[in-house]
Every structure is written in structure tokens, then in C-alpha cells.
Amino acid sequence: MGDQPLLIALVAVQFMVHALGWAMAAQLTRRRRDAEGHFAAFWLLLAVGMMLYVPAWGSGSAPRNLGDLMIVAASTLQHRGMALYWGRRPNDRGYVLWMAFVAAMLALSLTQANGHGLRVANVCIGVGVMLLATVRLTWLQGRQQTPTFAAVLAIGYAVLGVALLARSVQALTVAPTTKISIDAPGHANVPLAILFLFLGGLINLALIRLVLGRVLEHLKTQALTDALTGAANRRGLLQRLEAVHARARQGGHGYVVMMVDIDHFKAINDEHGHAEGDIVLKRVAQHLRDGLRADDMVARWGGEEFCVLLPRIRLAEAHPLAERMTVQIAATGNPRVTVSIGVAEAEVQAEGPEGATHRADAALYRAKQTGRNRVVSASGLAPG
């Protein structure tokens, strides 16, 4: 046997460490059914399947056959996890049919007098095809978002997939009585095990980088989003406002800012309770979002006040839009609420990014002073 069992055990231990790391990640992020959970199951099944090669089981024995199926199942789970990561709908029927095919080929090999080569080819094809399917999925979905690490992941899977398919050809062409499984001496098994060891670590690092990038993006989104309403928060609005203002100053289109305040919001909290007040905030935020364009932004400015940023629009268009918002909000929902809105068009060359918000806020103050449930433009007059 030589040193193959020890090397296989070392590979299995490495995969088990990967599995523990992903299990902790799935627990911490509560994504046990998402990509993190699938990657934990992938490395765990792979590790256990490899460990079943360490004892001197005979070819075709139940533990060895179970190991083969676990390794193929691991490769299907990692493909499903990658599909979930990229937001694709997994083809569960296809996975079931693929596992049924592999199990059927294993059963067929057991009816052959010398089915060892067929069993080796079966597990190599079962894993290799799934790895190459993952290469295609990763390349199609990941090259735009994370080109470097998607390429590393695709190359790692491609090398393993091609190596396994080459091994399947070798297994089918050797003499029927020749043992070629990875625990057998010769047949380039030691280099193959070392390749698994090295590329397994490389693939795991690439997976970590991909998922970590998603986590960081999620945290960034959370930092710029109001948790209650789902609108942007003040920080998110100001970041976007600076970018829109800079483009406008460089010759781009102007923009308009609306400041929106819910009338008598304290009375709503006092009469109906803070839980109902939260529902009102969410309802108003949704009404403000309804009908806006894709690049418009609604942000919770603070308390019961919202800010709406409208790029590429003039005051003459924004004022009637604000009036429609007040009518829609007043006409729907229980308890009934109204809003006051101040509108200002940015004077791009004469003021900084927050100039329009200050003038819109002053217009909002006038709207509340003159009776509420109305729109006032920063000029003091509605466009004619």
C-alpha cells in the first residue's frame, strides 16, 4: 500500500477542517440553508468519503461504495451551493437524476466479475462532470462581479474536473484485474492525492473570499439603510447626493430635493402607540417609493422626516409629483395621515451638495406653518 492511506487521511483531515469552518460560518450568519451550509456539507461529505478509503476495504465492499456515493453527493451539494450563491434557482430534479445515474452505474459494476475499473470511472465521472458544471456556472455568473477570484475558483475546479475525467479513461482502459483506486500503489495516485490537497485548500480560500465579499457588501448596505423602513438612511442619502451634485457640476443634469414630514406624528404615537407609528413610517416610505424612477432615492432623514432625491429633473416637474404624493398618502391607510413637503431645485454652481436640502427644509417649514398637507417650493411659489 505504501504511504497512500496516510496521504488520503491527511487530505480528509484538511477537508474536515474546511467543513468545521463553514459550519461555524453558517451558524454565525444563520445561512445554514444557503451557500454557507451547502459548503459545510460539501467538505464534510468529502472528508468522510475520503476517510472510507483509508481502511483496507476490498473493492466493491459496502463502505467503499458508500464512500464513492458520498463523494459524488458532495460535488452535487457544492454545485447547488454555488447556484444559491449566484442567485440561481437550483435544479433539484437534475441533481436527483444525476445521483440516481451514478448509483445505477455502481450497481451495474457490482454485477461485473471485474468491475473495479468501472467503479473508479463511475465516481470520477460523477464528480468530474459536476466540477465542470460548477466551472461553467462560476464563469457565467462571477466574471462580472468578482473576476479575479471567480477565475481562481473556476481554474481550480477545472483542473480537478479534467484530472478526474482523465482518471476515468485510465480506469476503463487498464486490465480488469488491475486495482487503480486512489489507495492503490502506482498509477499516479500520490500526485493525484497531492493535487487534491493543494487545490482543495486553494478552492476553499476562493470560496471564503467570494462569501466574505458578499458579507461585506451586505454590511455596507446595512450601514446605509434605515432598518425600520428599508429606505436609505441619512448617510446613504448624503453619499448619493454628493455624487449627483458632482456630476451636475461637471456639466450633467440638475436635480431636485424634497423634504417630507408626516403631520402630527407625535399625536399618532400618543393615540395609537409606537408600534402603529412604526407601521405609518413604513407605509409612508413605501408610498414615496411608489412611482419613482430607478435612480431616484428615498431616505429617512430622521424621526418622521424623509428626504427624496430626484436626479435629472426640474422643479416644474417635481412640484406636481410632490402634490400627487400628498394626495396618495392622504387617501390611503388607517390611521389616516397627511404629509407636508418642501421642494428645492439645486443651484449647482452656486451652492454645495447640501444647499438644496437646506432650502427644501426651509420650504417644508413654510408648508407646515401655512396649514400642513401641502407642497411648498423653495421659491415660495408653485411653478405655473
ABEGO torsion letter per residue (X at the ends): XEAAAAAAAAAAAAAAAAAAAAAAAAAAAGAAABAAAAAAAAAAAAAAAAAAAABBBBBGBAAAAAAAAAAAAAAAAAAAAAAAAAGBBBBAAAAAAAAAAAAAAAAAAAABABAAAAAAAAAAAAAAAAAAAAAAAAAAAAAAABAAAAAAAAAAAAAAAAAAAAAAAAAAABBAABBABAABBEGGAAAAAAAAAAAAAAAAAAAAAAAAAAAAAAAAAAAABBAAAGBBBAAAAAAAAAAAAAAAAAGBBBBBBBBBBBBGAAAAAAAAEAAAAAAAAAAAAAAAABGBBAABBBBBAEEABBBBBBBGBBAAAAAAAAAAAAAAAAABEOBBBBBBBBBBBBBAAABBAAAAAAAAAAAAAAAAAAGEGBBBBAAGBBBX
